[in-house]
Amino acid sequence: MDIDISVIVPVYNCEEEIKKSVQSLTGQTKKEIEIILVNDGSTDKSLQVCNALAKEDSRITVVTQENKGVSGARNRGIALAQGRAIMFVDADDHVDKAICQSLWDIYKRGNSYCICGYAHEFCNMRNKTVKGRSIVPKKKEYEKLDTFFQDMPELYKNYLIFTPVAKLYDAEVIRKNQIRFDESISVGEDLLFNIVFLEYCGRIGSINKALYYYRHKEKGKSLTSTFNPKRIGWAEEIYRKTYQFAKKHNKENEMRPLILDKYYRYSICTLEVLYSGENTLGRREKKKFLSQVIHNTARKKIPHQKLSFETKVYAILFQSRRGWLLKMSAILREKIKRFFR
């Protein structure tokens, strides 16, 4: 059987979710797919579950590696992919049975970067799934990147180009240009992957259907909830490369407020993690990182009216350099989030 789509699923300690995710792939209406499960050094029973699933469907391949993070797992999958197009699915999410066929139909019309919408799902106190809102792009096709930039602000604002899921990528573009996820950073690497791909991809297509289901579930510590001193440098790199991308295509005026809005939000989240109960840093170290975040963020000034209301408030605090207010706000936000988990 010819393989049209290679679906890459990074797997790490998700023994309870992986089966549903994989079964949503094996049940696709489009059958000409391969499913590559990359076990990234799981310490639970994820590998056993993957191997059992592979015995049920010959289209499933299971590979194991030492823990390298989600980017390392995706890169391993790219190296093994045999399909004409590549799709990424996270092990704790699942997809609509028509996602492969729907995105393949767009791909067949000559589009190298194919986008669909996604829907949020939440796990409530009774462990029941509750559906959240859906985010969908316009149904549209773009001849080149310059025309795609017409709708880029809306896609950027709704995080539709921040992740590699809910998309289909032309595998030849990835192979020819050696596009890979940056394994040296752990936040924002998905956005950077998409930016690089967009530079080479040519035609772009999107459909106004939510075919990917993003599941929110409390999973303990994660890369985005654990303080890492490198987070500050990562934020600067993401800002710089995203802004350079917009400037290269003469869209910095339209994109800069959105880029900065996300940068401010990331700074706020960094402070939440910095002052979370799980962070064991001493008071002096926390104060040092607080000063660094304030310094980096306060330098990036734009008219406040171009920011969302929440971010506008924090922009004022950052630019006034009121560290104690930012600290108290971060602690309060983190406590509120914990209360509703």
C-alpha positions as MATLAB code, in Angstrom:
seq = 'MDIDISVIVPVYNCEEEIKKSVQSLTGQTKKEIEIILVNDGSTDKSLQVCNALAKEDSRITVVTQENKGVSGARNRGIALAQGRAIMFVDADDHVDKAICQSLWDIYKRGNSYCICGYAHEFCNMRNKTVKGRSIVPKKKEYEKLDTFFQDMPELYKNYLIFTPVAKLYDAEVIRKNQIRFDESISVGEDLLFNIVFLEYCGRIGSINKALYYYRHKEKGKSLTSTFNPKRIGWAEEIYRKTYQFAKKHNKENEMRPLILDKYYRYSICTLEVLYSGENTLGRREKKKFLSQVIHNTARKKIPHQKLSFETKVYAILFQSRRGWLLKMSAILREKIKRFFR';
ca = [
       0.000    0.000    0.000;
       1.305    3.459   -0.918;
       1.576    5.754    2.089;
       0.017    9.165    1.583;
       0.258   10.493    5.139;
       2.730    9.788    7.930;
       1.182   10.580   11.310;
       3.828   11.193   13.995;
       2.813   10.796   17.640;
       5.353   11.603   20.384;
       4.648    9.395   23.404;
       5.759   10.146   26.949;
       4.071    8.787   30.074;
       0.542    8.813   28.685;
      -0.572    5.219   29.268;
      -4.136    6.332   30.013;
      -4.614    8.537   26.931;
      -2.581    6.971   24.120;
      -5.088    4.268   23.227;
      -7.891    6.728   22.486;
      -5.517    8.906   20.478;
      -4.258    6.031   18.320;
      -7.707    4.543   17.819;
      -8.902    7.889   16.468;
      -6.147    7.484   13.844;
      -6.683    3.834   12.972;
     -10.379    4.674   12.489;
      -9.700    7.300    9.826;
     -11.838    7.218    6.693;
      -8.596    7.597    4.740;
      -6.694    4.321    5.026;
      -3.416    5.112    3.218;
      -1.613    6.316    6.304;
       1.166    5.161    8.590;
       1.215    5.890   12.313;
       4.627    6.369   13.894;
       4.584    6.179   17.688;
       7.824    7.552   19.128;
       8.211    6.412   22.727;
      10.363    9.136   24.260;
      11.742    7.252   27.258;
       8.404    6.712   29.029;
       8.647    5.350   32.567;
       5.037    4.118   32.796;
       3.274    1.495   30.674;
       3.001    3.658   27.539;
       5.386    1.433   25.552;
       3.423   -1.721   26.399;
       0.192   -0.040   25.286;
       1.839    1.101   22.036;
       3.174   -2.374   21.281;
      -0.270   -3.895   21.900;
      -1.854   -1.379   19.521;
       0.781   -2.133   16.865;
      -0.189   -5.818   16.956;
      -3.763   -4.836   16.068;
      -2.855   -2.673   13.037;
       0.088   -3.198   10.686;
       0.133    0.523    9.826;
       1.498    1.304   13.293;
       5.256    1.495   13.883;
       6.661    1.827   17.399;
      10.162    3.185   18.028;
      11.824    3.899   21.364;
      14.506    6.388   22.268;
      16.000    7.929   25.386;
      14.070   10.927   26.600;
      14.838   13.902   24.318;
      11.649   15.877   24.705;
       8.755   16.325   22.296;
      10.916   18.035   19.648;
      13.405   15.173   19.642;
      10.550   12.680   19.314;
       8.984   14.564   16.412;
      12.340   14.830   14.658;
      12.807   11.070   15.011;
       9.401   10.580   13.427;
      10.273   12.911   10.539;
      13.405   10.847    9.852;
      11.308    7.673    9.641;
       8.323    9.081    7.732;
       7.622    7.536    4.312;
       4.461    9.442    3.418;
       4.016   12.241    0.898;
       2.676   14.415    3.701;
       3.256   14.583    7.450;
       0.817   15.156   10.290;
       1.566   15.569   13.996;
      -0.774   14.430   16.768;
      -0.119   14.654   20.503;
      -0.609   11.434   22.466;
      -3.173   12.904   24.870;
      -5.327   14.428   22.111;
      -7.553   12.787   19.528;
      -8.867   13.626   16.068;
     -12.008   13.480   13.967;
     -12.237   10.419   11.728;
     -12.214   12.675    8.642;
      -9.169   14.816    9.451;
      -6.750   12.913    7.211;
      -9.075   12.856    4.212;
     -10.145   16.485    4.650;
      -6.588   17.800    4.819;
      -5.456   15.420    2.044;
      -8.113   16.873   -0.253;
      -6.570   20.326    0.289;
      -3.072   18.939   -0.237;
      -4.072   17.350   -3.564;
      -4.994   20.803   -4.884;
      -1.336   21.791   -4.693;
      -1.210   23.178   -1.145;
       1.911   22.389    0.870;
       0.644   23.701    4.218;
      -2.897   22.645    5.098;
      -4.700   23.888    8.208;
      -7.916   22.914    9.971;
      -9.448   24.120   13.218;
      -9.346   22.598   16.666;
     -11.672   22.250   19.638;
     -10.823   22.382   23.329;
     -11.815   19.565   25.682;
     -11.553   19.690   29.459;
     -11.545   16.973   32.089;
     -13.774   18.077   34.988;
     -13.749   17.122   38.680;
     -15.736   13.948   37.923;
     -13.271   12.943   35.218;
     -15.891   13.637   32.558;
     -14.992   15.289   29.270;
     -16.454   18.757   28.793;
     -16.280   20.390   25.386;
     -14.858   23.893   25.139;
     -14.851   26.406   22.311;
     -13.677   25.690   18.794;
     -11.135   27.750   16.861;
     -11.445   27.543   13.086;
      -9.725   29.385   10.239;
     -11.450   30.628    7.106;
     -12.017   28.228    4.232;
      -9.483   29.666    1.850;
      -6.487   28.987   -0.395;
      -3.463   31.239   -0.801;
      -1.205   31.288   -3.827;
       1.819   32.418   -1.832;
       2.966   33.529    1.605;
       2.399   37.231    0.901;
      -1.322   36.656    0.378;
      -1.435   34.369    3.429;
      -0.226   37.313    5.500;
      -3.617   38.943    4.917;
      -5.108   36.530    7.440;
      -1.952   35.902    9.476;
      -2.931   38.314   12.299;
      -6.152   36.395   12.971;
      -4.397   33.016   12.760;
      -1.626   34.243   15.031;
      -4.047   35.681   17.570;
      -5.935   32.379   17.752;
      -2.741   30.295   18.097;
      -3.411   28.485   14.820;
       0.225   28.705   13.747;
       1.684   28.216   17.213;
       1.485   24.430   17.101;
       2.196   21.701   14.531;
      -1.079   19.859   15.179;
      -4.264   20.320   13.128;
      -2.097   20.618   10.004;
      -0.733   18.643    7.090;
       2.773   19.396    5.838;
       4.278   18.539    2.462;
       6.963   16.013    3.439;
       9.144   16.920    0.449;
       9.388   20.525    1.637;
      10.543   19.307    5.052;
      13.073   16.851    3.600;
      14.458   19.122    0.883;
      15.027   22.043    3.255;
      15.980   19.893    6.257;
      13.375   21.532    8.478;
      13.428   20.226   12.044;
      12.187   21.200   15.487;
      14.766   23.049   17.573;
      15.659   20.634   20.383;
      17.628   23.284   22.288;
      14.469   25.131   23.410;
      11.349   23.798   25.094;
       8.875   26.660   24.661;
       7.942   28.228   21.325;
       9.767   25.673   19.181;
       6.520   24.744   17.405;
       5.968   28.328   16.257;
       9.547   28.529   14.976;
       9.075   25.273   13.044;
       5.988   26.702   11.349;
       7.726   29.973   10.512;
      10.605   28.158    8.812;
       8.212   25.879    6.920;
       6.153   28.831    5.692;
       9.274   30.355    4.121;
       9.531   27.371    1.758;
       6.046   25.969    1.372;
       4.422   27.824   -1.552;
       0.638   27.398   -1.635;
      -1.377   27.283    1.603;
      -4.898   26.023    2.207;
      -7.292   26.020    5.169;
     -10.747   24.662    5.980;
     -13.281   26.011    8.463;
     -13.791   22.789   10.412;
     -12.559   21.816   13.888;
     -11.170   18.324   13.317;
      -8.558   18.172   16.065;
      -9.494   17.831   19.747;
      -7.048   19.395   22.174;
      -7.473   17.878   25.617;
      -6.684   19.893   28.742;
      -5.807   17.752   31.722;
      -3.824   18.310   34.885;
      -0.685   16.234   34.485;
       1.593   17.479   37.253;
       4.791   19.184   36.227;
       5.356   19.969   32.584;
       7.834   21.970   30.566;
       5.531   24.955   30.606;
       4.812   24.721   34.370;
       8.373   24.165   35.579;
      10.675   27.134   35.985;
      13.788   26.982   33.870;
      16.217   29.935   33.836;
      16.499   29.479   30.079;
      12.832   30.495   29.652;
      13.874   34.156   29.585;
      16.325   33.612   26.723;
      13.819   31.443   24.858;
      11.250   34.257   24.996;
      13.769   36.685   23.516;
      14.629   34.265   20.705;
      10.991   33.635   19.830;
      10.267   37.365   19.779;
      13.334   38.125   17.638;
      12.777   35.396   15.049;
       9.034   36.033   14.758;
       9.579   39.760   14.327;
      12.322   39.151   11.732;
       9.915   36.889    9.851;
       7.249   39.612    9.751;
       9.751   42.320    8.850;
      11.198   40.276    5.996;
       7.748   40.279    4.401;
       7.054   43.944    5.204;
       4.350   43.069    7.730;
       6.027   44.245   10.932;
       3.499   47.047   11.508;
       0.564   44.630   11.409;
       2.263   41.804   13.288;
       4.330   43.578   15.945;
       1.413   44.329   18.315;
       0.327   40.676   18.159;
       3.877   39.404   18.624;
       4.312   41.678   21.619;
       0.936   40.705   23.041;
       2.054   37.054   23.082;
       5.447   38.088   24.453;
       3.806   39.909   27.360;
       1.595   36.887   28.040;
       4.635   34.637   28.051;
       6.377   36.977   30.512;
       3.336   36.846   32.793;
       3.319   33.035   32.665;
       7.052   32.992   33.426;
       6.405   34.998   36.591;
       3.571   32.655   37.579;
       5.917   29.695   37.315;
       8.697   31.608   39.070;
       6.481   32.183   42.114;
       4.623   28.879   42.059;
       4.727   26.677   45.128;
       6.691   24.051   43.175;
       9.630   26.380   42.497;
      12.395   25.801   45.046;
      14.572   28.782   44.103;
      15.619   31.055   46.959;
      14.285   34.580   47.470;
      17.430   36.229   46.085;
      17.384   34.113   42.901;
      13.702   34.813   42.359;
      14.296   38.534   42.738;
      17.126   38.337   40.199;
      14.939   36.602   37.591;
      12.036   38.963   38.289;
      14.310   41.923   37.541;
      15.517   40.284   34.334;
      11.998   39.577   33.083;
      10.904   43.146   33.885;
      13.972   44.617   32.169;
      13.498   42.582   28.964;
       9.747   43.159   28.807;
       9.752   46.880   29.681;
      12.079   47.631   26.744;
       9.437   46.549   24.217;
       7.034   49.459   24.073;
       4.013   49.858   21.816;
       0.815   51.920   22.067;
      -1.286   50.257   24.766;
      -4.463   50.557   22.738;
      -3.155   47.867   20.390;
      -2.959   45.277   23.194;
      -5.763   43.167   24.623;
      -7.182   44.574   27.871;
      -5.533   42.003   30.152;
      -2.149   42.387   28.495;
      -2.530   46.190   28.530;
      -2.728   46.120   32.326;
       0.425   44.046   32.569;
       2.194   46.185   29.977;
       1.625   49.215   32.203;
       2.984   47.313   35.211;
       6.023   46.061   33.304;
       6.860   49.481   31.894;
       6.441   51.117   35.301;
       8.790   48.413   36.618;
       6.614   47.771   39.670;
       8.168   44.456   40.640;
       6.192   43.954   43.850;
       2.863   44.394   42.041;
       3.901   41.965   39.297;
       5.026   39.476   41.911;
       1.740   39.661   43.861;
      -0.276   39.455   40.655;
       1.663   36.380   39.492;
       1.159   34.654   42.862;
      -2.573   35.458   42.811;
      -3.016   34.219   39.235;
      -1.193   30.985   40.035;
      -3.349   30.371   43.134;
      -6.558   30.994   41.167;
      -5.486   28.504   38.488;
      -4.701   25.906   41.125;
      -8.101   26.423   42.764;
      -9.944   25.665   39.503;
      -7.851   22.603   38.568;
];
